[in-house]
């Protein structure tokens, strides 16, 4: 827990709350080792999220490609051929 608090720069109660929620939904497992609680990410629980996001990947890639073209066209309109703004 202390490692996560230090790494994230968040208060310990907030980190505990987030870990509790992640544990309740099955994204992390917890085991007690002496006085420590060891958390482990359950990657299998993330697979449905991965699959859902992946279904949108192609669509978003096309949109970002089109946006790149539009931004280049706008930049060309804004800056003249000699590097000065119009």
C-alpha positions in Angstrom: 0.0 0.0 0.0 2.7 2.5 1.0 4.5 1.9 -2.3 1.3 2.8 -4.2 0.7 5.8 -2.1 4.3 7.1 -2.8 4.1 6.2 -6.4 0.7 7.8 -7.1 1.2 10.8 -4.8 -2.3 10.2 -3.3 -3.5 10.0 0.3 -3.6 6.5 1.7 -7.4 6.5 2.3 -8.0 7.3 -1.3 -5.7 4.6 -2.5 -7.4 2.1 -0.2 -10.8 3.1 -1.5 -9.7 2.6 -5.1 -8.2 -0.7 -4.3 -11.3 -1.8 -2.6 -13.5 -0.9 -5.6 -11.1 -2.7 -8.0 -11.2 -5.8 -5.7 -15.0 -5.7 -5.6 -15.3 -5.7 -9.3 -12.7 -8.5 -9.7 -9.9 -6.5 -11.3 -7.4 -7.1 -8.5 -6.8 -9.9 -6.0 -5.5 -9.3 -2.5 -3.6 -11.7 -0.2 -2.3 -11.0 3.3 1.3 -11.7 3.9 2.1 -11.1 7.5 1.1 -7.5 8.2 1.2 -6.6 4.5 -1.5 -6.8 1.9 -0.2 -7.8 -1.5 -2.4 -6.8 -4.5 -2.2 -8.4 -7.9 -3.8 -7.3 -11.1 -6.1 -9.9 -12.7 -5.5 -9.5 -16.4 -8.2 -11.9 -17.4 -10.8 -9.6 -15.9 -9.6 -6.8 -18.2 -10.1 -8.9 -21.4 -13.8 -7.8 -21.9 -12.7 -4.1 -21.7 -9.8 -4.8 -24.1 -12.2 -6.5 -26.6 -14.7 -3.6 -26.4 -12.0 -0.9 -26.9 -10.4 -2.9 -29.7 -13.7 -2.9 -31.6 -13.4 0.9 -31.9 -9.7 1.0 -32.8 -10.2 1.0 -36.6 -12.8 3.7 -36.5 -10.8 6.0 -34.2 -7.6 5.4 -36.3 -9.5 6.5 -39.4 -10.8 9.6 -37.7 -7.4 10.6 -36.4 -5.9 10.1 -39.9 -8.6 12.4 -41.3 -8.0 14.9 -38.6 -4.2 15.0 -39.4 -5.1 15.8 -43.0 -7.4 18.6 -42.0 -4.9 20.1 -39.6 -2.2 20.0 -42.3 -4.6 21.8 -44.7 -5.4 24.5 -42.0 -1.7 24.9 -41.3 -1.0 25.4 -45.0 -3.7 28.1 -45.2 -2.4 29.8 -42.1 1.3 29.9 -43.1 2.2 31.1 -46.6 4.7 29.4 -48.8 7.4 31.7 -47.5 6.9 30.8 -43.9 5.1 34.0 -42.9 1.6 34.1 -41.5 -1.0 35.5 -43.8 
